């Protein structure tokens, strides 16, 4: 009887070990497959809503005094935040990456001309305080970002609400940017709360934040003994500095 019990325990250990090994290797290295490049600006203003079509990248936009500001990854980060129960205690998880790209163009004297490019985030490069967690997040169960198909999270703005008519150097404005957020191959309409400061003629800085439900994007949680539960709500934040040219 004891021998059968030991054999059964041995099988359980092997199965659990195999599962852990699968989660480890399925998470990949976390290295990006390619260098991020800045997506092109949309052809039409996104202020009034509706889908947009990409155009060639540009710095000074024809037809006015609009200037394109390109996100500087050296000064910008994308973050996801979610609460979990880890080893029986509440734990706040924050995953951060500087692998972000995008641009916005506007005329300070006429913010109705504002145009955005697609915003890209390399989900493969998120890092938390645990490399084991990071591998699990990159694996097929969670973001599946270790695969080339789902390496990137994208946000395509379609409309902007709440902008003032004009902005001056040193002034901060707020708005809501509505668009299509794609994670793990699933697209949902999401609204980001945007705060932007027009630092000077060559620099803007700001934050965009939204709360999404991971279940709506088909994001599950890897089953590990140390984690008893993970909230459905996830906060996404882009802290950025963008420079002209």
MIKOL-640399 format. One record per residue (C-alpha): x, y, z; residue number from 1; residue in three letters. Coordinates in steps of 0.25 Angstrom, whole numbers, plus 2048, in hexadecimal, padded with zeros to 3 digits. Layout:
N
ATOM    xx    yy    zz   seq   type
ATOM     X     Y     Z   NUM    ala
...
//
This chain:
245
ATOM    xx    yy    zz   seq   type
ATOM   800   800   800     1    unk
ATOM   80B   809   804     2    unk
ATOM   812   807   7F7     3    unk
ATOM   806   80A   7EF     4    unk
ATOM   804   817   7F7     5    unk
ATOM   813   81B   7F4     6    unk
ATOM   811   818   7E6     7    unk
ATOM   805   820   7E5     8    unk
ATOM   80C   82C   7EC     9    unk
ATOM   817   82A   7E2    10    unk
ATOM   80E   82B   7D6    11    unk
ATOM   808   838   7DC    12    unk
ATOM   815   83E   7DE    13    unk
ATOM   819   83B   7CF    14    unk
ATOM   80C   841   7CA    15    unk
ATOM   80E   84D   7D2    16    unk
ATOM   81C   84E   7CE    17    unk
ATOM   819   84C   7BF    18    unk
ATOM   80E   857   7C0    19    unk
ATOM   818   861   7C7    20    unk
ATOM   823   85E   7BC    21    unk
ATOM   819   860   7B1    22    unk
ATOM   815   86E   7B7    23    unk
ATOM   823   871   7B8    24    unk
ATOM   828   86E   7AA    25    unk
ATOM   81B   873   7A4    26    unk
ATOM   81E   881   7A9    27    unk
ATOM   82A   883   7A1    28    unk
ATOM   835   88C   7A4    29    unk
ATOM   82E   899   7A4    30    unk
ATOM   837   89F   799    31    unk
ATOM   82F   8A7   78E    32    unk
ATOM   82F   8A1   780    33    unk
ATOM   832   8AE   779    34    unk
ATOM   834   8BD   77C    35    unk
ATOM   828   8C5   77E    36    unk
ATOM   826   8D0   773    37    unk
ATOM   81D   8DC   774    38    unk
ATOM   80F   8D9   76D    39    unk
ATOM   80B   8E3   763    40    unk
ATOM   800   8EE   766    41    unk
ATOM   7F2   8EC   762    42    unk
ATOM   7ED   8F4   756    43    unk
ATOM   7E1   8FB   75C    44    unk
ATOM   7DF   902   769    45    unk
ATOM   7DA   8F8   774    46    unk
ATOM   7D3   903   77C    47    unk
ATOM   7C5   901   775    48    unk
ATOM   7C6   8F2   776    49    unk
ATOM   7C6   8E7   76C    50    unk
ATOM   7D0   8DD   766    51    unk
ATOM   7DD   8E3   761    52    unk
ATOM   7E7   8DE   756    53    unk
ATOM   7F6   8DF   758    54    unk
ATOM   7FF   8E9   750    55    unk
ATOM   80E   8EA   74F    56    unk
ATOM   815   8EF   75B    57    unk
ATOM   818   8FE   75C    58    unk
ATOM   81D   909   765    59    unk
ATOM   816   915   761    60    unk
ATOM   808   913   75C    61    unk
ATOM   804   91A   74F    62    unk
ATOM   7F8   924   750    63    unk
ATOM   7FB   92B   75D    64    unk
ATOM   805   92C   768    65    unk
ATOM   804   91E   76D    66    unk
ATOM   810   917   772    67    unk
ATOM   811   908   774    68    unk
ATOM   817   904   782    69    unk
ATOM   81D   8F6   783    70    unk
ATOM   81D   8ED   78F    71    unk
ATOM   82B   8EC   795    72    unk
ATOM   82C   8DE   79B    73    unk
ATOM   838   8E2   7A3    74    unk
ATOM   82F   8EB   7AB    75    unk
ATOM   821   8E4   7AA    76    unk
ATOM   81B   8D7   7B0    77    unk
ATOM   80F   8CE   7AE    78    unk
ATOM   80A   8C8   7BB    79    unk
ATOM   7FF   8BD   7BF    80    unk
ATOM   7FB   8BC   7CD    81    unk
ATOM   7F2   8B1   7D3    82    unk
ATOM   7EF   8AC   7E1    83    unk
ATOM   7F1   89D   7E5    84    unk
ATOM   7F1   894   7F1    85    unk
ATOM   7FF   88F   7F2    86    unk
ATOM   803   885   7FD    87    unk
ATOM   7F6   888   804    88    unk
ATOM   7F8   897   805    89    unk
ATOM   7F4   8A3   7FC    90    unk
ATOM   7FE   8A7   7F2    91    unk
ATOM   7FF   8B2   7E8    92    unk
ATOM   806   8AF   7DB    93    unk
ATOM   80C   8B9   7D1    94    unk
ATOM   812   8B5   7C4    95    unk
ATOM   81A   8C0   7BD    96    unk
ATOM   821   8C2   7AF    97    unk
ATOM   827   8CD   7A7    98    unk
ATOM   825   8C6   79A    99    unk
ATOM   81A   8D0   795   100    unk
ATOM   818   8D7   788   101    unk
ATOM   80F   8E2   783   102    unk
ATOM   80D   8F0   77F   103    unk
ATOM   803   8FC   77F   104    unk
ATOM   802   908   777   105    unk
ATOM   7FA   915   77A   106    unk
ATOM   7FA   924   778   107    unk
ATOM   7FA   92B   786   108    unk
ATOM   7F1   936   780   109    unk
ATOM   7E7   92C   77B   110    unk
ATOM   7E6   91F   783   111    unk
ATOM   7DB   91A   779   112    unk
ATOM   7E6   916   770   113    unk
ATOM   7EC   90B   77A   114    unk
ATOM   7F0   8FE   773   115    unk
ATOM   7F5   8F2   779   116    unk
ATOM   7FD   8E6   774   117    unk
ATOM   7FB   8D8   779   118    unk
ATOM   801   8D6   787   119    unk
ATOM   809   8C9   788   120    unk
ATOM   80E   8C2   795   121    unk
ATOM   817   8B6   795   122    unk
ATOM   810   8AD   79E   123    unk
ATOM   81B   8A3   79E   124    unk
ATOM   824   8AC   7A6   125    unk
ATOM   81C   8AF   7B2   126    unk
ATOM   823   8AD   7BF   127    unk
ATOM   81E   8AC   7CD   128    unk
ATOM   825   8A9   7DA   129    unk
ATOM   825   89A   7D6   130    unk
ATOM   82C   894   7CA   131    unk
ATOM   824   887   7CC   132    unk
ATOM   817   88F   7CC   133    unk
ATOM   81C   896   7BF   134    unk
ATOM   81E   889   7B8   135    unk
ATOM   810   885   7BC   136    unk
ATOM   80A   892   7B7   137    unk
ATOM   812   890   7A9   138    unk
ATOM   80C   881   7A8   139    unk
ATOM   800   87C   7A1   140    unk
ATOM   7F7   87D   7AC   141    unk
ATOM   7F8   88C   7AF   142    unk
ATOM   7FD   895   7A4   143    unk
ATOM   804   88B   79B   144    unk
ATOM   80E   896   798   145    unk
ATOM   819   88C   796   146    unk
ATOM   812   889   789   147    unk
ATOM   815   892   77D   148    unk
ATOM   806   893   77A   149    unk
ATOM   803   89A   788   150    unk
ATOM   810   8A1   78B   151    unk
ATOM   80A   8AF   78A   152    unk
ATOM   7FE   8B6   791   153    unk
ATOM   7F9   8C1   788   154    unk
ATOM   7EF   8CD   78A   155    unk
ATOM   7E9   8D4   77E   156    unk
ATOM   7E3   8E1   782   157    unk
ATOM   7D5   8E4   77B   158    unk
ATOM   7D0   8F0   782   159    unk
ATOM   7D4   8FB   78C   160    unk
ATOM   7CA   902   796   161    unk
ATOM   7CC   90D   79F   162    unk
ATOM   7D8   915   799   163    unk
ATOM   7D8   924   79A   164    unk
ATOM   7D9   92C   78E   165    unk
ATOM   7E7   931   790   166    unk
ATOM   7F3   92E   799   167    unk
ATOM   7FF   936   79D   168    unk
ATOM   80D   933   7A1   169    unk
ATOM   80D   92E   7B0   170    unk
ATOM   7FF   92B   7B0   171    unk
ATOM   7F9   91D   7B3   172    unk
ATOM   7EC   918   7AC   173    unk
ATOM   7E3   90C   7AF   174    unk
ATOM   7DB   904   7A5   175    unk
ATOM   7D5   8F6   7A3   176    unk
ATOM   7DB   8EE   797   177    unk
ATOM   7D2   8E3   792   178    unk
ATOM   7D8   8D8   789   179    unk
ATOM   7DA   8C9   786   180    unk
ATOM   7E3   8C2   790   181    unk
ATOM   7E8   8B4   78B   182    unk
ATOM   7EE   8AA   795   183    unk
ATOM   7F1   89C   791   184    unk
ATOM   7E9   89D   784   185    unk
ATOM   7DC   8A2   78A   186    unk
ATOM   7D8   8B1   788   187    unk
ATOM   7CF   8B9   791   188    unk
ATOM   7CB   8C8   791   189    unk
ATOM   7D2   8CE   79D   190    unk
ATOM   7D2   8DD   7A2   191    unk
ATOM   7DF   8E2   7A8   192    unk
ATOM   7DF   8EE   7B1   193    unk
ATOM   7EA   8F7   7AC   194    unk
ATOM   7F2   902   7B2   195    unk
ATOM   7FC   90A   7AA   196    unk
ATOM   806   915   7AD   197    unk
ATOM   80B   91E   7A2   198    unk
ATOM   819   91F   7A8   199    unk
ATOM   81F   927   79C   200    unk
ATOM   81F   928   78D   201    unk
ATOM   827   91B   78C   202    unk
ATOM   821   913   798   203    unk
ATOM   814   90E   79E   204    unk
ATOM   812   905   7A9   205    unk
ATOM   806   8FD   7AF   206    unk
ATOM   7FF   8F1   7B4   207    unk
ATOM   7F4   8E9   7AE   208    unk
ATOM   7EC   8DF   7B7   209    unk
ATOM   7E1   8D5   7B5   210    unk
ATOM   7DB   8C9   7BD   211    unk
ATOM   7D8   8BD   7B5   212    unk
ATOM   7D3   8AF   7B8   213    unk
ATOM   7DD   8A4   7B5   214    unk
ATOM   7D1   89A   7B3   215    unk
ATOM   7CC   8A3   7A7   216    unk
ATOM   7DA   8A1   7A0   217    unk
ATOM   7DB   892   7A3   218    unk
ATOM   7E6   893   7AD   219    unk
ATOM   7E6   888   7B7   220    unk
ATOM   7EF   885   7C3   221    unk
ATOM   7F9   87A   7C4   222    unk
ATOM   7F6   870   7CE   223    unk
ATOM   801   870   7D9   224    unk
ATOM   800   86C   7E7   225    unk
ATOM   805   87A   7ED   226    unk
ATOM   7FA   882   7E6   227    unk
ATOM   7EC   880   7EB   228    unk
ATOM   7E5   88B   7E2   229    unk
ATOM   7E7   897   7D9   230    unk
ATOM   7DD   8A2   7D7   231    unk
ATOM   7D6   8A4   7CA   232    unk
ATOM   7D9   8B3   7CA   233    unk
ATOM   7E6   8B7   7C4   234    unk
ATOM   7EB   8C6   7C4   235    unk
ATOM   7F3   8CA   7B7   236    unk
ATOM   7FC   8D6   7B8   237    unk
ATOM   805   8DD   7AE   238    unk
ATOM   80E   8E7   7B4   239    unk
ATOM   815   8EE   7A8   240    unk
ATOM   81E   8F9   7A3   241    unk
ATOM   81D   8FD   794   242    unk
ATOM   826   905   78D   243    unk
ATOM   825   90D   780   244    unk
ATOM   82C   906   774   245    unk
//
